Amino acid sequence: MEPPRVKHLGLAGIVRDETPFLREWVDFHLLAGIERFVLYDNGSREPVARTLAPYVEAGLVQVLDWPGPHRQMEAYRHCLAEYGGGFRWLAFLDADEFLFATSGDLRALLTEFEDCGGLAANWVLFGSSGHQSRPAGFQIENYLLRLPLRGMVNQHVKCLVRPERVLGPASVHHFAYREGFGCVSERRWPVPGPYAPHSVERVRVHHYYYRSREDFEAKIARGMAHPVVGRDGYRPEEFATQEAAAMEEDRAALRFLPRLRFLTRQPDARAALELAERWSTLPAHEALGLSMGQAAKGDAAGAEETLRLALFHDPGNAGLRLGLAALLRGLGRFETALEVAQAALRLQSTPEGWLELARIEEARGEAETGARVREFLRGSLKREGQLTPEWTLRLAGNQGGGK
């Protein structure tokens, strides 16, 4: 039997005249966990396919010519219909928006939201940081001053969605979902529209809306990709307003800076392709071995992320889930471990799965429940002629949560 076709974490967006910023935007999102891009070129003077030619040739970026005014919603619908089947999750962003998990990788985070139709991430709106002309370097290092997090504008969200669970875009900020599914925030609060109570402890969208005065004037000239009620375009007075506003420093995105510099120095897309392909091609047994080695060295966070990254691409692998359950049990995160072990058993009922379930129940103080699970497993193995001396020893072993 052939293995299931890999489905990636993708990013879709409509782009017009973002040439100076596109390489940073793509590289940053590769580092954040995005693996493929579908970009709609809305009449850029330098074609997006030329700007990102090495990435297009490597198969990381698909570019479609998409000229004409106010075609953003149409682009989103087209992307879901034509490309949605190739993605496990798909984010919809503008080229001045940078999506990332505050620690670790987006894919690892998304394994916690498998039951949802979408995940909404709040904006963090950045100002110009005093720049009148475009500064050299990266946006994530040049624009460090943002509006207060609790500001109304930061209640806007952008979404990552499960394409097969989506009916279509309801706006450029939110989607309509198939029956039984919906969108939630990082706190699992329901997000039925384009706004949500602000929460960016786990995932966020840094929105470099203004950049420098020079760039904001170019933004006004470009116009909007989608009409906004009550507005016919961007306004010059917006820039003056943010210059006078109280701002706060935010350095959350700078953790990507060293690797971003490395990627940008590469003359072609080979390093970017290797980064995007690493987890989609790693066999489950190698991921388990890697995570065990990390855990043995005391890197529990790295071990958990390794397993979650592997699970993003192989969610039906019960062994990976059991490995994660055992790790979480060892970390004392019993309730999460229980959920993961139960999910593994739903995928495949195995003796190892039942034994892990017993260990978790015992570790969380449910000794009687753990004993019942062990007794069930002992009887099952005996009926099937598989109750070996090794299994007898394991079933009679440490019943306080150990191995």
C-alpha positions in Angstrom: 0.0 0.0 0.0 1.3 3.4 -0.9 1.7 5.9 2.0 -1.0 8.7 2.1 -0.2 11.8 0.1 1.6 14.4 2.2 -0.6 17.5 3.0 1.3 20.6 3.8 0.9 23.7 6.0 0.3 26.3 3.3 0.0 30.1 3.0 -2.2 31.8 0.5 -2.3 35.5 -0.3 -2.8 38.2 -3.0 0.2 40.4 -3.7 0.8 43.6 -5.5 4.1 45.5 -5.7 5.6 44.0 -2.6 8.9 43.3 -4.3 11.3 44.7 -1.6 9.6 42.6 1.1 8.6 39.3 -0.5 11.8 37.3 0.1 11.8 38.2 3.8 8.1 37.3 4.0 8.5 33.9 2.4 11.7 33.1 4.3 10.2 34.1 7.7 7.2 31.9 7.1 9.3 28.9 6.1 11.0 29.3 9.4 7.7 29.6 11.2 6.5 26.3 9.7 4.8 27.2 6.4 5.8 24.6 3.7 4.1 25.8 0.5 2.8 29.1 -0.8 0.0 29.9 -3.3 0.3 33.6 -4.3 -2.0 35.6 -6.5 -0.1 38.4 -8.4 -2.5 41.3 -8.6 -0.6 43.1 -11.4 2.8 43.7 -9.8 5.2 45.9 -11.9 7.9 43.2 -11.2 6.1 39.9 -11.5 6.0 37.9 -8.3 7.1 34.8 -10.2 10.3 36.7 -11.2 10.9 38.1 -7.7 10.6 34.6 -6.2 12.0 32.7 -9.2 14.2 30.3 -7.2 11.3 29.4 -4.9 8.9 28.9 -7.8 11.5 26.6 -9.6 11.9 24.6 -6.4 8.2 24.0 -6.1 7.8 26.0 -2.9 5.7 28.8 -4.4 2.9 28.7 -6.9 2.1 32.0 -8.5 -1.0 32.9 -10.5 -1.6 36.0 -12.4 -4.6 37.7 -10.9 -5.0 41.2 -12.2 -8.0 43.5 -11.6 -9.4 45.5 -8.7 -10.8 44.0 -5.5 -10.2 40.3 -6.3 -9.0 39.2 -2.9 -12.1 37.2 -2.0 -12.2 35.6 -5.4 -8.6 34.6 -5.0 -9.4 32.9 -1.6 -12.3 31.0 -3.1 -10.1 29.9 -6.0 -7.3 28.7 -3.7 -9.7 26.6 -1.6 -11.3 25.0 -4.6 -8.2 24.4 -6.7 -5.4 23.8 -4.1 -7.2 23.1 -0.8 -6.8 19.3 -1.2 -3.0 19.6 -1.0 -3.1 21.2 2.5 -3.8 20.0 5.9 -4.0 23.6 7.1 -4.0 26.8 5.0 -3.3 30.3 6.3 -4.6 33.4 4.5 -2.5 36.5 4.9 -1.4 39.7 3.3 2.2 40.4 2.5 2.6 42.8 5.4 1.4 40.2 7.9 3.8 37.7 9.7 2.2 34.7 11.3 4.1 32.7 13.9 3.8 30.6 17.1 5.3 32.5 20.0 7.5 29.4 20.8 8.2 26.4 18.6 6.6 25.7 15.2 3.2 26.4 13.9 2.7 22.8 12.8 3.4 21.6 16.3 0.8 24.0 17.7 -1.8 23.0 15.1 -1.8 19.4 16.3 -3.7 20.6 19.3 -6.5 21.9 17.2 -7.2 18.9 15.0 -10.9 18.8 15.9 -11.5 22.4 14.7 -12.3 23.9 11.4 -10.0 26.9 11.8 -7.6 28.7 14.2 -7.8 32.5 14.5 -4.7 34.5 15.4 -5.0 38.1 16.5 -3.2 41.0 14.9 -0.4 42.9 16.6 -0.3 46.2 14.7 3.2 47.8 14.4 3.9 51.5 13.6 6.6 53.1 11.7 9.2 53.2 14.5 10.1 56.7 13.3 11.2 55.7 9.8 10.5 58.2 7.1 12.3 56.3 4.3 12.6 52.6 3.9 15.5 51.3 6.2 17.9 48.7 5.2 17.5 45.3 6.8 14.5 43.3 7.8 11.1 44.5 8.8 11.1 42.3 12.0 14.2 44.2 13.2 13.3 47.7 11.9 9.8 47.9 13.3 9.7 47.1 17.0 7.1 49.6 18.2 3.5 48.5 18.3 0.2 49.8 19.4 -0.9 48.5 22.8 -2.1 44.9 22.6 -5.6 45.7 24.0 -6.3 48.3 21.4 -9.5 47.7 19.3 -7.6 47.3 16.1 -5.7 44.3 17.4 -9.0 42.4 17.9 -8.9 41.7 14.2 -7.9 38.1 13.4 -6.5 36.2 10.5 -7.2 32.6 10.0 -5.7 29.2 9.4 -8.3 26.8 8.2 -8.8 23.1 7.4 -9.8 23.3 3.7 -12.1 20.3 3.7 -14.0 21.8 6.6 -14.5 25.3 5.1 -17.4 26.5 2.9 -15.6 29.6 1.8 -14.4 33.0 2.9 -17.0 35.2 4.7 -14.5 38.1 4.6 -10.8 38.5 4.2 -10.6 37.9 8.0 -12.9 35.0 8.6 -14.5 31.9 7.0 -17.8 30.0 6.9 -17.5 26.4 8.0 -19.2 23.1 7.3 -21.7 21.8 9.8 -20.1 20.5 12.9 -16.9 22.7 12.6 -16.0 26.2 13.5 -13.1 28.5 14.3 -11.5 29.0 17.7 -8.8 31.2 19.2 -5.6 30.0 20.9 -7.7 29.7 24.1 -10.3 27.7 22.2 -12.8 30.5 22.5 -15.3 30.5 19.5 -14.5 33.0 16.8 -17.5 33.3 14.5 -16.5 36.6 12.9 -13.5 38.8 12.0 -12.8 39.8 15.6 -11.9 38.0 18.8 -10.9 39.0 22.4 -7.2 39.7 22.1 -4.9 36.8 23.0 -1.4 36.3 21.6 0.3 34.1 24.1 0.7 31.2 21.7 0.1 32.5 18.2 0.0 36.0 16.6 0.1 38.0 13.4 2.6 40.8 13.3 1.0 43.4 11.0 3.5 45.8 9.5 0.7 48.0 8.3 2.6 51.3 8.1 6.3 50.5 7.6 8.1 53.8 6.7 6.4 57.0 5.4 7.8 56.2 2.0 6.3 52.8 2.0 2.9 54.0 3.4 2.7 56.5 0.5 3.3 53.6 -1.9 0.6 51.6 -0.1 -1.9 54.5 -0.7 -1.0 54.6 -4.4 -1.5 50.8 -4.7 -5.0 50.9 -3.2 -6.8 48.1 -1.4 -7.0 44.5 -2.5 -10.5 44.3 -1.1 -13.1 47.1 -0.5 -13.7 48.1 3.1 -17.1 49.5 4.2 -16.8 53.3 4.8 -13.4 53.6 3.2 -12.3 54.1 -0.4 -8.6 53.6 0.3 -5.7 54.2 2.7 -5.4 57.8 4.1 -2.3 60.0 4.6 -3.5 61.1 8.0 -3.3 57.5 9.3 0.4 57.8 9.3 0.5 61.0 11.3 -2.0 59.5 13.8 0.3 56.5 14.5 3.3 58.7 14.8 1.6 60.5 17.7 0.3 57.3 19.3 1.7 55.7 22.4 3.7 52.7 21.3 5.2 49.7 23.1 8.3 47.7 22.2 7.8 44.2 21.0 10.7 41.9 20.2 8.8 38.6 19.8 9.7 38.1 16.2 13.4 38.6 16.7 13.9 35.0 17.6 13.7 34.3 13.9 16.4 36.9 13.0 19.6 34.8 13.0 18.0 32.0 10.8 16.3 34.6 8.6 19.7 36.2 7.9 21.1 32.8 7.0 18.3 31.9 4.6 18.4 35.3 2.9 22.2 34.9 2.2 21.6 31.7 0.2 21.8 32.2 -3.5 19.1 29.7 -4.4 16.2 27.9 -2.8 17.9 24.7 -1.7 18.2 25.6 2.0 14.6 26.8 2.0 13.4 23.6 0.3 15.3 21.4 2.8 13.7 23.3 5.6 10.2 22.9 4.2 10.6 19.2 3.4 12.4 18.0 6.5 9.3 16.9 8.6 7.1 15.8 5.7 9.7 13.2 4.7 11.0 12.0 8.2 9.9 8.4 8.9 7.9 7.9 12.1 10.5 5.5 13.6 13.2 8.2 13.1 11.0 10.8 14.7 10.5 8.6 17.7 14.2 7.9 18.0 15.0 11.6 17.7 12.5 12.5 20.4 13.8 9.8 22.7 17.3 11.2 22.3 16.1 14.7 23.0 14.3 13.6 26.1 17.3 11.7 27.4 19.3 14.9 27.1 16.8 16.8 29.1 15.2 18.6 26.1 11.6 17.8 26.8 10.3 20.7 24.8 12.3 19.7 21.8 11.2 16.1 22.1 7.5 17.1 22.3 7.9 19.4 19.2 9.6 16.6 17.3 6.6 14.3 17.9 4.0 16.9 17.1 5.8 17.9 13.9 5.8 14.3 12.8 2.2 13.9 13.8 1.2 17.0 11.7 2.2 15.0 8.6 1.2 11.5 9.9 -1.8 12.1 12.1 -3.0 8.5 11.7 0.2 7.0 13.3 -0.8 5.5 16.7 2.9 4.9 17.6 3.7 8.6 17.4 0.7 9.4 19.6 1.7 6.8 22.2 5.3 8.2 22.2 3.8 11.7 22.8 1.5 10.4 25.5 4.4 8.7 27.4 6.4 11.9 27.1 3.6 14.1 28.5 3.0 11.6 31.3 6.7 11.9 32.3 6.3 15.7 32.3 3.3 15.5 34.6 0.8 16.7 32.0 -1.6 13.9 32.8 -4.8 15.2 31.3 -3.2 16.0 28.0 -1.4 12.7 28.0 -4.8 10.9 28.6 -6.3 12.6 25.6 -3.4 11.7 23.4 -3.4 8.1 24.5 -7.1 7.8 24.0 -6.7 9.2 20.5 -4.0 6.6 19.8 -6.3 3.8 20.9 -9.1 5.0 18.7 -6.7 4.8 15.8 -5.4 1.3 16.7 -6.1 -0.9 19.7 -2.7 -2.3 20.8 -1.4 -3.8 24.0 1.2 -1.0 24.2 -1.7 1.6 24.0 -3.7 0.0 26.8 -0.6 -0.3 29.0 0.2 3.4 28.5 -3.4 4.2 29.3 -3.1 2.3 32.5 0.1 4.1 33.4 -1.4 7.5 32.8 -4.5 6.7 34.9 -2.3 5.5 37.8 0.0 8.6 37.4 -3.0 10.9 37.7 -4.1 9.2 40.9 -6.7 6.8 39.4 -5.2 3.6 40.7 -8.4 1.6 40.6 -9.0 2.6 37.0 -5.5 1.8 36.0 -5.8 -1.6 37.7 -9.0 -2.4 35.7 -7.2 -1.5 32.5 -4.3 -3.7 33.3 -6.7 -6.6 34.2 -8.5 -6.1 30.9 -5.2 -6.2 29.0 -4.0 -9.3 30.8 -7.3 -11.1 29.9 -7.1 -10.0 26.3 -3.5 -11.2 25.9 -4.3 -14.5 27.6 -7.3 -15.1 25.3 -5.1 -14.5 22.3 -2.3 -16.7 23.5 0.1 -13.7 23.8 0.5 -13.4 27.6 4.3 -14.0 27.5 6.5 -13.9 30.6 7.7 -10.5 29.5 4.1 -9.2 29.3 3.3 -10.8 32.7 6.3 -8.9 34.2 5.3 -5.6 32.5 1.7 -5.9 33.7 2.8 -6.6 37.3 5.4 -3.8 37.2 5.4 -0.3 38.7 1.8 0.7 38.8 2.5 4.3 40.0 3.1 5.7 36.5 6.5 4.3 35.8 7.6 2.1 32.8 
